[in-house]
Amino acid sequence: MDVLFTVAVAAAAFVGFNVGGSSTGVAWGPSVGAGVTEKTTAAALMTVFVLLGGWTVGRNVVATLGSGVVAPSAFTVEASIVVLAFIGVGMVVANAYGVPISTSMTAVGAIAGLGLATDTLDWAVLGEIVVWWLVAPVAGFWCGAVVGRYLYVRLQRAAAIEQSDGPLLVLDRSALVPTPALGPGTTPREFVSTALVVVVACYMSFSAGASNVANAVAPLVGGGLLAPGPAVALAAAAIGVGAFTIARRTMASVGSELTDLPLLAAMVVTVVAATITTAASWLGIPISLALSTVMTIVGLGWGRASRTATASELARGDVHAEVTVAAASVEVEPVAEIGGERSGDLDEAALFDPSTVARFVSFWILGPSVASVLSYLAFSVLPVAGAP
């Protein structure tokens, strides 16, 4: 029993470690790439806010995955190990193909397979989760589209700043007690904008903790192997280790890949996706942060490109706008009316080509589906799950 318990904890830590590697890059890649934060600082803040998100909102998702989808009695030590193995293998396969797969969706699929095999699956809870999986990307797309079409150009002009050389803050030692002061060349506007970038990244970290902590430890909590508090601490620690190690590469990768995408666009996407994910997590729904993020980016690009058309043209379906990086970043002086910009003003560098989006969506569908089927077959053959 002690050996199996150790293996189960190690499996949970492995899942958390990989979550830290992928989620940290998504949350902090843009700010690291822009030179706003260092990788070590980003990893430390990621760890703190993941713990905060998991300890507060994330407990609701732990409860859903640990006892809502299937009966807690199904989670024996052996069953927990098998479920966590499916989640970990799913992440490894997706990372090999370069697809930001949802660990939440894979976890639900593996647990649903366990429920089917043991006749303990709560179809009502599963149906509610699937409805959110359909609503979240649609909401992300349209929020991004509205911002891109109606607000982005004005936000871009208001947020345009030039980063000064040297430190952002210095200590003013002219008084008896040293006080923080703006660095040489730093304007109040630059300081506020930089602080906002960090705050938004912390918000994304909080959202990642709220949604992803459960993926690593819900089976252990459901089976009574760990209490919710120690389980959340274990997951946050494992995610933190991933943030300080393998995430250093993903932060650099995401930061460099987003050099053509302005920091403002990344902040808009982060706020929308993190808000959708946090709201769902508050309701106890395990949801995909990656899915909401990608669809918000697509919506933002489509909204910027569609500024070249009037509302009547959009209603008639006469617009065939390409989603481009420049569609999210082009600056117009002065702000043009809707329908006043010409498509020639937009660069043709592709943000998401159709084949890439199709590949992502295919993995989002196949991930939980394959996890469900394999989990069902495994638990149908292996007598390791608890009785209903």
N, C-alpha and C positions, 0 to 999 in steps of 0.2 A: 504493500500500500504506500509506504513512504517513497519507494522508487517511482511508482506511477504518479504520485503527487508531484514529485520533483520534475518528472517528464512533462506533466501538464503545465506546470508553472513555466518551464523552459519554453514550451510551445507558445504559450501566451506572450512571453517576452520576445520570442522570435517575430511574432506577428506585429507587436508594438514597435520593435526595432525597425521593421520594414515600413511601417506607417510613418515613423519619424523621418525616414530617409526620403519618402515621396512628398509628404505633406509640408515639410519644412521648405522644400524647394518652391512649392506653389505659393506658400505664404510670404516667404522672405526673398525669393529670387529677384523680383523687381527692385526692391530697395537695396539689396546687395549689389546688383548690376549697376544701379545708378550711383553707387558710392555713398549712399546715405548711412548704411550700417556695415559693420564688419561681420564676417561669418561667425566668429565666436560670440559676439553680442547677439546676433540673430538667433543662434542656437540656444543661448541662455534664456532669452525672452520667449522663445518658442516653448521651452520646457515649462516655464512658470505659467504661461497662459494656457497651455494644454492641461496642466494640472488644475487650474482654476475652472476651465470649461468642463473638464471631466468630473470634478468634485461637485459642481453645481448642477448644470443642465444635463450633463452626460449620465447622471445616475438614472434619469428617466429612460434613456435608451438602453442602459444596462438591464433595467427591470423588464423592458419589452422583450429584448433578445433572450434574457435568462429565464423568464417565466411567462411571457405573454404569448409568444409564437407557439411554443410547445410546453407541455407540463414539465415542471422542474424535476420530477422524478426520472425523466428520461436521461438527464445529464449525470451519468456515472463518470468516474474518473476516466475510464477507457473511452467512453463516448465523447467526452470533452476533448481528449487528445485527438481523436479522429476528426472532429469538427474543426479544431484549430489547424490540423494538418491540411485539410481542404482549403481553408482560408489562406494559409501560407503558400501552398503550391499555386493557388490561383494568382496571388500577387507576383510570384516569381515568373510565371508564364507571361503574364501581362507586361511585366517590366522587360522581359526578353524581347517582346514585340514593340516596346516603346509606347504602350497604350496606358493612359491614366485610368486603370480599372477601379471600380468602386469596391473597397473592402467591405463596406456596409451591405451592398447588394450580394456580394459573394457570401458573406456571413449569413445573411437571411436565407440564401439558397441552400447552404449546407445544413442549417438548422431546420429548414422546412423539410429537407430530405429525411432527417432524423425523425421529425414528427410524422411524416407519411409512413415510415417503416414501423413506427411504434404505435400508430393510430392515436397520437396525442396532439396533432396539428390543429390549431385554432384558426379556422378558415376566415373568420371575421377579422381577426387581427391582421392576418396576412393580406386580406383584401384591402384593408385600410392603408397598409404600407405600400402596396402596389399602386393604389390611387395617387399617393404622394409622389411616387416615382414618375408618374405621368404628368402630374401638375407642376412639379418643380422645374423641369427643363423648359416647359412652355412659359412659366412665369419669368424665368431667367432671360429667355429670348426676348420677350416683349418688354421687360424692364430695360434691357440693354438697347432695344430698338427705339424706345421712346426717348431715352437719354441721348442716343446717337443722332436721332433725327431732329429733336427740338431743343436740346440743352447743351450738347457737347461743345459746339463752337464757342458759345458764350462762356462755358466753364473753362475752355482752353485759353481764352483771352484773359480771363480773370486770374487763372492759376499760373500763367506764364512767368517763370522766374529764371534767373541765371545764377548758377551756383558759384559762390565766391571761393577763392583759394584760401587755404588755411583752415583753422578750426572754426566750428560753428559757434562755440562758446569758449570763453576764457574766464579766469578768476581775476576780478578787480581787487588788487591788494592795496589800493590807495587808502582805504578806510581801516579801522581797527580790526574789523571782522571781514575777511575776504568774501566777496559776493559774486555770483555768476554775472557775466556781462556778454554782450554780443561780440563775436570775434571780429578781427580786422576785415572790413569789407562786407560783413554780414548785415543784411537788411532785416528789419522786423518781418517783412513779407516772406523772405527766404526762411527765416527761423520757423514761422508758423507753418509754412508749407512742408518743411522738412519734418517737423513734429507730427503733422497730420499723416505723412507717409508712414511713420513708425507706429502711430496709433492704429491706423488701418491694418497694418501687418499684425499687430497684437490682436486685433479683433478677429482676423482670419485664424490666428493660432487658437484663440478661444473657441471659435467655431469648429476647428479641427478636433480639439479635445472633446467638445460636446458630442460630436458625431462618431469619432473613431475610437475613443477609449473602450467603448462597449465591444467593438469587434475583437479585441484582444482578450477580454476577461469575462464577457457575459456567460460563456459556458461554465466557467469556474464558479461564478456567483450563483448561476442557476442550479448547479449541482450541490451547492452548500460547501464547496471546497474552500472558498474564501468569502469573507464579509465584503460588502460593497466598498467600504473605506480602503482597506488594504489592497483590494483589487484595483481600484482607480489609481492608487499610489504606484502599484507595480506597473500598470500600463503607462502612466506618465513618465516613470523612470526609464522604461524601455524606449519610449518615443524620444525622450531626451538623449539617450545614448545614440540613437539613430541620427538625431539632429546634429550632434557634435562630431559624428564620424562620416557615414556614407552620404549625409545630406550636404556636406561641403561641396561635393561634386555636382549634386542636383541644383544647388543654389547658383553655382557658377554657370551651369548649363542653362537654367531658366533665365538667369539674368542676361546672358549673352544672346539667347534666342529672342528675347523681348527688346533688343536694342532698337528695332524699328517701331516698336509699339510704345508710345509715350507713357511716362509714369502715371499721368492723369488717367489714361485709359485703363491701366492696370488697377488703379485705385477704384475706379467706377465698378469694374468687374468684381473686385474683391468685396466691396461693400454689398453689392446686390447678392452675390453668391453666398457670402457668409451670413447675411440676414435671412435668406431662405433656409439655409441649413440650420441656423440657430433656432429659428421658429419651429421647424419640424422636430428638432431634438428636444425642445421644451415640451412638445406634445408626446415625446417618447418614440418618435418615428426614426428608425435608422435610415439615413438618406445619403445620397452620393454628393459630396462636395465637388468632386471632379466634374460630374455631369452638369451641375448648375453653373460651374465656372466656365466650361467650354461653351455651353449654349448662350451664356450671357455675352461672351466674346463674339460669337457669331451674330447675335442680335445687335450688339453695338456697331459692328462693322456694317451690317445691312442697313441699320438706321442712318449711319453717316452717308453711305452710298446712295440711299433713297432720297437724300435731300435734293438731288438733281431732278426729282419729279414732284408734281403737285399731288394733292390728295385725290383729285379726280382721276389722275393717271394711275395711281396706286389702286383705286377702287376698280378701275376697268381691267387691271392686270397688265397694263402696257409697259411696266417697268421690269427690266431684267438686269438688276444691279448686281455687280460683282462685289463680294466681300473682300476688301483689301486692307492692308495695314494702313495705307494712306487714308482710306475711308474713315479710319478712327483718328487720324493724326493731322490731316490737312488743316492749315490755318488760313482763315479768310479775313481780309481787311478791306472794308468793314464787314460785319456779319451779313451774309446774304440772306434774302428771304427764302422760304421753302420753295423749291422749284427754280431758284435763280442761279444755282451753281451748275456748272457744266461738267459732264462726266470726264471731260478732258483734264479737269483740274485735279483728278485723283490719279495717283500713281498706280501702276498695275502689279505691284508686289503682292503676291497672294498671302492672305492671312490663313485661310483654311480652304484647301481645294476640296471638291466634292468627295474624292476618293478617301481623303483623310477623315472627313466627318463620317462617311459611311463605315470606315474601319472602326472608329471609336464606338459608334452606335451598335455595330455588330457585336463588339466585345461586351458592351453593356447588356445586351440581350443574352448573348451566349454565356457570359460569366455566371450569373445566378442560375441559369437553366442547366448548364453542365454540372455546377456544384450540387444542385438539387438531385439530378439523376444519379450522379456518382455516389452521393451521400445515401440516397435511398437504397441503391444496390448494395453498398457496403454494410449498412445497418440491417438489411434484409438477410445477409449472409452471416455477418458476425454477431454473435449473441452478447454484445457488450453494453447495449442500452438498457436503461431501467424499465421496469414494467409500468404500464399506465395506471 
